[in-house]
Amino acid sequence: MTAPSSDTSSLALPPPEVLAAQIKAGLPRFGHTDWLPETRSTNADLLDRARHGAMNRPWLLGTHLQTQGRGRAGRTWQNRVGSNLMFSCAFDVFLPARQLPTLAPLIGMVSCQALRRLVGPAVRSRINMKWPNDVQWDQAKLAGILIESTRSGTAPAADHHLIIIGMGLNLQDARALSLSLNRQVADWSEISTVDATAAGVQAGQCVCHLAQAWYEALNLASAHGFSDLPAQYAEVDGLAGQILDVLDNGKLRQTGVACGIDPQGRLLLRNNDGTTPVSVGEISVRVRR
């Protein structure tokens, strides 16, 4: 593998209008694409637009800075201009409401696969997933995903849902975030130092690659369901074989060895009592070290 140069700024953010034009050209099937200098939250903005009027979906909205960005469980998203690639997409999905929680591991898995295609073969396995949908590099968080759903006011069928997928991909500042959050955080600049292919990736290319992967995965899920999800998840599973503590609201609920997921997207834990599915929700999974 050819070593990249010391300049790892290829994923630096161009001006918003330039990035918007690149994304519009790269996503011809999307009804609308926007990239703003600043907004409160791309997920919240798309939810508001969906609730107060018609949307030409799929709709992508990105920003250089979020002032009220949110992560899972209402956590605040820390960012500054240039440190994160932040965007959300609104999609129409036709699924029974009971299957919507399965979208979290599905989109996490698809995101891992998409990002692996943007790096060289030698380092692809170092990008993996922590259930339900954190993307990791060497077991450190590289990207967070927030999935929200609402009913479209024009939805003609009970299984017609509007899904908002938001991602924050760390571009730099991982060391500072690791210290402030007291957890391991990774960023794209770190990957670029060891992989020449990653060093050549452009921001617009990355956004289009992920958004298109989400679009195709949701269409396939609507048409065919989730029967092949466990096998696909196994290819990017960053927890397989590890002993985990599952906590809910800070209380220890279960401990066991991670052994993949079921077709409902539930984490499977094996212990002396057998194999138990852990439901998708606001549950913290901690790897015992």
Number of C-alpha atoms within 10 A of each C-alpha: 10 8 12 16 12 9 11 19 16 15 23 19 20 16 12 17 13 12 21 21 14 18 26 19 13 17 18 11 13 21 13 18 21 17 23 18 13 15 17 14 23 29 25 18 13 21 20 11 11 21 15 10 10 11 17 12 17 20 20 29 21 29 24 22 23 23 14 14 21 22 16 16 11 10 9 12 15 17 20 11 14 17 22 26 26 25 24 25 25 28 22 21 19 19 17 12 12 9 15 19 19 21 23 22 25 23 24 26 28 22 26 26 22 18 18 19 13 18 21 15 12 10 15 18 18 16 24 31 30 22 25 27 25 26 26 23 24 16 19 21 23 26 26 20 21 21 21 18 18 13 16 20 13 12 12 8 9 11 16 18 21 23 25 24 24 27 25 23 22 24 24 22 19 21 14 11 18 15 11 9 10 9 11 17 23 25 23 25 23 20 22 25 16 18 22 18 18 25 25 17 19 17 19 22 15 17 24 18 19 18 26 16 17 21 19 11 17 22 15 12 20 15 12 10 16 18 13 12 19 21 14 14 24 17 15 25 23 24 22 17 14 16 19 20 19 19 16 13 9 9 11 12 12 16 19 20 18 24 20 23 23 19 15 22 27 22 23 19 26 19 13 7 8 9 15 17 16 17 15 19 13 13 18 17 19 15 15 9 6
